[in-house]
Amino acid sequence: MMDDAIKQAMVTGAGGVLGRSVAKLLAKEGYRVVVVDVETAALESLVEEIGDHAHPLVFDISDSKNVTEGCERIRRDFGDTSVLVNNAGILSNNKAVETTAEEWRRVMAVNLDGAFYLSREWLPAMKTQGWGRIINICSLAMKTGGLTAGTAYTSSKGALASLTFSLARECAPFGITVNGISPAYIKSPMITDFLSADKQQQLLDQIPVGRFCEAEEVAHAVSFLVSPLSGFITGEIIDINGGLHMD
């Protein structure tokens, strides 16, 4: 069991709607939260809202050197991280033929490589202390082939699920659980900025509960997965999609 003295979490993509909700809830629950994003202004706003429990870190998670340097800074200033929420991601709606090699590589680098680099950085300390939690934010797209999402995004989230399973298998003997959350259509700019009003209504007509997901609903799932109550759950992908996909 983790000592209260080392309750430190890292949340990537913390400047976005979902990342903010997760970071705020973990801080409320007593975690020191390292919030990571490439947008300085978004992090400054979040830290101001959370207060002393939040510490901003600006770097590109797709760059392994940046990840190593950033994590070293956190170790030096605050110690090791026991809870990692790999939330950062970028969207592409382009299907295969329209997806350039550069776009494919960039989406994979952010959505998959970053989660791997950060997990690799914090796993040694988690293994040493015999406790840790990694939560990967996946997507419904990986199960449906992408209802609206493009090929690169869909593939990256499927690969993130496979990374979840691999890490869960490796880390279970060390008291570390690794799980994913697969949300669909969170009420955020990914909906409002990338989908027309007509497309949004078409989606709402397909979602049995008749609404889009609230970021706070995903944040509470993260809270459960990092709690002692979830210690026997690992290698699982939790669907949060309002009944849009059932399996």
Beta strands, then each sheet from edge to edge (+ up, - down):
strand 1: 8-12
strand 2: 32-37
strand 3: 54-58
strand 4: 83-86
strand 5: 132-137
strand 6: 176-183
strand 7: 237-240
sheet 1: 3+ 2+ 1+ 4+ 5+ 6+ 7+
end
